[in-house]
């Protein structure tokens, strides 16, 4: 206990990290060298600032409670800590979730005995009520269990703690704060030897919770995809190209599709006007249409009530040219994605540069990812997006030969299996005789699935006729992915040997 202490309970800020780190190191005696990095704390505060609490005593971090909001029905009660938190990116956090999930609480040893933990728990309860969340849930350690493991099962140990025959510094405190044990989880926090890697799944129910009416804008479980297998043809001008775009958007939206996917560099016919220039100058001239096309797609997304993935088009930023596209949502918002890996031909003929952004995108149909053509041939990218919560991967591509197409197709099928997601690919077909370096095209657009009992035996949900202009309309069931993740014949995401290897995004 300290004299004349000034106690302040407030939200954590990034500026607190230096003091927070000191406090964490001195508090985590059982899990040495395991504390939150500055990057993780910054990310957590950015995603959910209201959910991060700290207690400051005389300008020193005396305690801290961290939390996220999750859509709990996407997980079962047998989850691990890493699964429920989404790793260092906290990809499972969602503003539309129904449960406040506690990911950490600690009190500095110097300030224990002052009932500061109770203050943090009360702050969480108040937040849960304010946000109208169903409950607070977290996995709790049972650090004294190791002393009794040879004579008591976890269930027997918990019962003795409940009737106060045994005192556990964590579980006893949680029970005294109106939390109840929902389940015992094995392997929740690898390396927690004091708890023998067992954890209690604790829950506090918000009695003031009111289930919101979800008559509109409900989260979709069955999503309809529309793929455009685009015919390369000469257009008399920009307006003629836009008319063809609108034709496909109109047609696909008539079938109440949630998404429409265009191919990579589908606007290449506009380069015919610049065919007298060298290839690098011609595609730089093509980039002058990109801003106008973006405005067109944003307008069509709103008018036709459909999310549009615009394939790709060249864009000049500073002195460099990039291959980019846009997700144009039907609510009028849009976000940009980039081709990260440039093929040797794109580099030598056009002077293209690779982008640097790897991220998923939130939509009204869940999280999606977009990889442009060659990028799908790099498995690391698909795995990073999967770890961020991606359910559907869209791949706009452009290939001139069957060899090139086969690389895209086979890699896309692999991404669907290894990342337990759907993969939609769309390319262009036909010939473009008056545009250098774009003369022939080969494509067969398709939607691929994981390979298990709930999916087609060959992993192909649907595919278009090769080298023929067409559209492909496909329904995909997101609930099947959840079932696969938890109960599949094999579980590629869950069964990774993270004790042997890891994958980390540097930027």
PETA-V866825 format. One line per field, one symbol per residue. phi: phi as a letter, one per 40 degrees, with the letter a starting at -180 (. if undefined). psi: psi as a letter, one per 20 degrees, with the letter a starting at -180 (. if undefined). burial: I if it has 9 or more other ideal C-beta (glycine too) atoms within 8 Angstrom, else O. A space follows every 50 residues. Layout:
phi = ???
psi = ???
burial = ???
//
This chain:
phi = .bcfcbbbbaccbccccdcccdccdcccccbdgbaccccccccccccacc cbbabbbfgbccaabbabbbccccbbcccccccccggccfcccacccbbc bcbaaabcdcbcgbgcdccccccccccdcccfccabbacbcbcccdcbcc bbcdcccccccccgcbbbdccdccccbgcbccabbcgcbdgccccfgcac cbabcccccbcccbcbfcccbbbbbbbbccccacbcacccccccdcdccc cccccfccbbbcccfccddccdcbccccdcccccccccccccccdccdcc dccbfacbbcgaacacbgcbbbbbabcbcccgcabbbbccbccdcccccb gcbccabbacbcbcbgcbbbbcfdcccbcccccccccchcbbbbbcbabc bcccccccccccccccccbfacbbbbbbbgbbcbbcgbcbbaaacabbbc baccbdccgbcaacccfbcabbbbcbbcccccccccbcdbbdcccccccb aabbccb
psi = qqqlpoppprqqrhiigghggghghihlhhmqjnrprhgggggghghmhi joqqppoljpohrqpqrrpqnhiiqrijrrghghikaiiliipphjripo ppiqpqpphhjqijkhhhgghhggggggghjlqhrpqrppqmiihhijhh iqrgghgghhhhjkhqpphggggghikjqqohqpppkgnpinhhjkjqqp oqqppoijpopqpmhrkqpqhpppppponpopqpqhaghhghhhghgggg ghhhjkqhqppqrplhjhhiihhkiirrgghghhhhiiighhhghggggh gggjlqppojcrqqppociqpqorrqooqijirqqqrqphppqhghgghi kqqqajpoqrpprjkaprqppodhhijohhghgghhhjjphpppnproqh rhggghggghhghghgghjlrqpppprqraqmhkoqjkhqqpqnqrpqrr nahirqhjjogqqrpqkpprqpppppohhhgggghhjrhqnhghjqmiih rrppph.
burial = OOOOOOIOIOOIOOOIIOIIIIIIOIIIOOOOOOOIOOOIIIIIIOOIOO IIIIIIIOOIIIIIIIIIIIIIOOIOOOIIIOIIIIOOOIIIIOOOIOII IIIOIIIIOOIOOOOIIOIIIOIIIOIIIOIIIOIIIIIIIIIIIIOIOO OIOIOOIIOIIOOOOIOIOIIIIIIOIOIOIIOIIOOIIOOIOIIIIIII IIIIOIOOIOOOOOOOOOOIOOIIIIIIIIOIOOIOOIOIIIOIIIOIII IIIOIOIIIIIIIIIIIIIIIIOIIOOOIIIIIIIIIOIIOOIIOIIIOI IIOIOIIIIIIIIIIIOOOOIIIIIIIIIIOOOIOOIIIIIIOOOIIOII OIOIIOOIOIIOIIIIIIIIIIIIIIOIIOIIIIIIIIIIIIIIIIIIIO OOOIIOIIIOIIIIIIIIIIIIIIIIIIIIOIOOIOOIIOIIIIIIIIII OIOOIOOOIIIOOIOOIOOOIIIIOIOIOIIIIIIIOIOOIIIOOOOOOO OOOOOOO
//
